[in-house]
């Protein structure tokens, strides 16, 4: 089968690989119909994720059709159309019982990281009964790909961890797919203001269409002043970091109001400074999280009711044999105006 393989920092290739086989009774083999590329895949290619070793098939998002199941799988059978969760969960260990599926002792974020992932024609899914979701009849498969990762990530790590409340002031630093997913789901809580901050005017225009009340282009280095002016010098109640670089976390610390919450979403591969000399007396909460996907069933229902429509996030489409082109487009979003790319296997 064709698969996109990580060969080391800044190095990847489309290769022929053997079709995966059932390795445990709880496994399922899924034939991928649609997948996508995540910002985390770019972090892997930068060398920011040491748990992902060369030779790994990348990808942790997608939808497909069950091809085979292990003897212990009861919720799915060959031919079932399924949504693949980016998090694999046994449902039984200490962390799963705390609904911290991302820390499952035999799962967590393993797809495209510690085991072969979804940017291929087939993928092996461990703990299939608790790591796959049935696709409702008539559902838009492309929209559902957004439910594999970015929508629950934006919601759980940004909105829930950020403690967004009706009438609150929110800033989201980073208007990429994850930041925009946080914007879409933040609107469910009716904040008074949602300010999007980014370097890219095209992405800020998209943010306005998605419901941002204001946008700030931070290229001039004056984003903090702009946000403070917008908020009457108070700052924001929630600052969501959705990039994963030191400068964006620094900005969150600068614009947070007393009593506020900084919610980190970004994958950080280098040292970031925490300015306790400025924050120690301001009643600030800082949260970190890897998505657990506990919200996926709820978000699926909200999508079905059309309260959220993630399809405008999809800007480009490619066949699997052109996935290298898809990576090039996604990695150069400022030039290509890419948000999410759909890769059809």
N, C-alpha and C positions, 0 to 999 in steps of 0.2 A: 504494500500500500504506500501511497505518497504521504509524507510527513515533513513538517518544518522542524528542523533539528538545531538546537543550540550547540555550537562548537567551541564556545569560549567567548570572552568579552569582545564585542563588536564583530562577531563571526557567527553566521548561521547559513543553513543550506536546505533546500528541498531535496529530500532523499527518498529512496525506496527502503521501507522497513517491513519486517514481518507483521502480519495481522496479529493483534494481541489475542491471547487465549484466557479462558477462565483459570484463575489461580487459586481462588478460594470459593467455598460454597455460596458466599454472600455477594459475589461479583456479578456484574452484567457487562456484556460487550455491546456497545452502542455504535451503530453506523451514523456518522456525523452527516447531517444535512446542511447545517449552517453554523459557523463559528465566527469569532472576531478576534481582534488584537487589543490587548489592554496596555495601559501605561505601565503596569507592573512588568509586562514582557520587555518593555524598553529598559526598565530598571535592571532586569536580568542581563540584558545585552550590555549594559554599562558596567556590569560586575558588582552591582549593589546587593545581590541576593546570593550569598555564598552557599546556601543550601541547594541551589540549582547547579548541578555539575554538567560539564560538557558531555554531549551525547544524549541529552534529554530532549524529548519532543515537547515543544512549548504549547501553551494554551490551557485555559481553565474555564472557558465559557462555551456555550453552544446548545443546540437542540439536535435531536436525531431520532432514530428508530432502533429499538432494542433488537439486536441480532441474536443474542444467546444469553441465557441466565444460568447461574449456579443453582445447585439443588436446594439451597436455603432461601432463595428469593421467592417471595410470595406476592408482592404488590405489582409485579410486572411480568410480562411474557414476551416472547419474540413477536415483533410487529407493533408493540406499544410505542406510541409517539411520546417522547419525553423531553423535558427541560433538564439540563445538567446543572447542578449547583456547583459553584466554584469551590465550595467547602464540602469535604467528605466527612460524614459523621456516623459513628457506630450506633449512637443513641443510647448506649448503656454505660459508658465509662463515667468516672467522677465528673469530668468537665461537661460531657454531654448532658448529664443530669442537672447541671447548673445552667443549661442552655448556652454554654460556651463551646459551641461546635467547632469553632476555629482552633480550639486547643484539644480536640479529641485525641486520645492517646494513640490511636491507630489510624487517624485521619487528619482532619484539619485542612489547611491549604497544602495539599500534596500534588494535585493535578498540575502538570506543567511545571513542577517545582521539584518534588522528590520522586514522583513517578511520571510516566509519560502522559501527555496531555491531549487536548482536543483539536489541535491544529493538524489534523490528520484525517484519513478516511474512516478510521475506526479508533475507539478508545475503550480501555478497560476501566470500569467504574467500581471501586470497592464500596462495600456497604450500600448496595444499590437501593434497597428498600427505603433507606433514610437519606439518600443523596441524589435521588432523581424525583421529578414531579411529573405527573401525567399532564399532557397538553390537552386543554379543552377543545372540543370540536369547534371549528371555525376560527380558532385563535390565529393571530398573525405571528408566524414563526420568527420573523425578523425582529418584531417588537419583543418577543419573549427572550431573545438572546440578551436583551438589556437586563433581564431579570436574573441571569446567571450570576452577575457580579455588580455592575455599576449602580443599579437602583437600590438594592439592599445595602451596598456599601455607603452610598451617599446618605441613605436614610438612617442606618444604624450608627455609623461612625460619625456622621455629621449632625443630623437632625436630632436623633435621640440622645446621643452623647452630648450634644450642644445645648440640650435642655431648652429648645425653642418653645416659646409660649405665645399665645395670642397677644398682639400689640407690641411685641419685643422688636429690638433693632438687631439685624443680623448682617454680618459681612462674610462673604465667601471669597477667599483668596485663591484664585485659580478658576478660570472659566472653561477648563477642558471638560471632557465627558463626565468625570466624577463630580466636579464642581457644579455642572449643570444638572446632574442627577440629584445632588443635594438641594439645588434650587427648586426643582420640580416637586420634591417631597416636602421641602420646608413650607411650601405654600399650603399644605394640608393643615398647618397649625396657625395660619392667619397672622404671621408677624406683620407689624406695621411697616417695616422697611427691610428690604433685602438688597444689599449693595454688593455688586460683583466687581472684583478687582482682577485685572489681567493686563498683559502687555499687548494683546492682540485685539485690534478694533473689531475684526470680524466676529470673534468669539463673544465680545461684549455686545455686539448687535444681536447675536443669537440669544444671549442672556436677556436682553430687553424683550425679545419676542416670547421668551419662556416665563416672563413675569417679574424680572428684576425691577425694582423701583428706581434704582440709580446704578450707574456704572462708573468706574474709575480706571483710566489707563495709567498704569504705574510706571511707564517707561521713563518719565521725567524725575522719578525719585521722590515725588511729593504726594504719594498716596496717603500717607498718614495725615498730612495737613488737610487733604481733601475730605477724608472721612470725618475728621474732627469738626470740620466746618459744617458738614452735612448733619452732624448729630449735636450741634450746639455746644461743642467742646466736651461732650460727655463720653464719647466712644460708643461701642456697640455692646449689646448684652451677650451676643454669641459671635465669636470669630472662628470660622471653619477654615482650616489649612488643608488645601486640596491640591498641592503640587508636590511637596516632598523635597524642598531645598532650604538651606538655612535662611535665605532672605525672606521667604514667605512666612516662615514661622516667626521670624523677628518682627515682621509687620503685624502679625496677629497680636504679639505682646504689646506693640505700640498703640493699638487701636481699641484694646479691650477696656470696657468701663469697669469701675469698681463693682464687685459682686458678679462679674461676668464669667463666662465659660469659654475657654479655648478648646476646640475639638479638633484633634489632629486626624486627618485621613491619609495624608501623603506618606509614601514609602521613603524613608530617610536612609541614605547610604553613606552620609558623611556627618561629622560632628555638628551639632546645633547648640548654640548658646542659650541658656535659660537665665534671664535677667532677674534673679531674685532680689537684687539690690533695688529694683524698681517695683517689683510685684509683691514683696513679702507682706505688706500691710494693706493690700487692696481686695482681700477676700476673693481671690481669683481661683477658679477650678480649671485644671488642665486634664483633659481626658485623652487616652489613647485606646485604640481598639483595632483588631482585625475583624472583618465582617464575619458574623456567625450565621447569617442567612435565616435566622429565626423569623424574620419578617416576610420571607418570600411568599408564603400562602396568602397573607394579608395583601401584599402588593399585587399579587396576581388577581385577587378579587377587585382591587381598586382599578387595575388596568381594564378588567372586563367591564366594569361600570363606566369606563371612559373618564374617570376623574383624573387620570394621568395618561398622557400619550407620549411615549418615548421615541416614536418613530422619527420625529425631526432630528434626533441625534444621529441618524444614519445618513452619511453623506456620500459614501462610495461603496461600490460592490465589485467583487472579484471572484473568479473561480480559483480553486485551490492551486491549480498549476501556475497561477500568477501571484501567489502569496508573497513572494519577494517584492513585487511591485506594490502590493498592499502595504507591506512594512515601510517601504520608502515613502509612500504617500502619507501614512499615519505618522511617521517620525518627523516629517517636515510639514507639520500642520499649518505653520505660519504662511508657507508658500502655497500649499494645496487647499487650505481651508477645510481640512479633514476634521471630523469629530470621531464618529465610530465607522469602521469599515466592516462590511459583512463579507465573509469568505464562504463561498458555497462549495461544498465537497462533492 
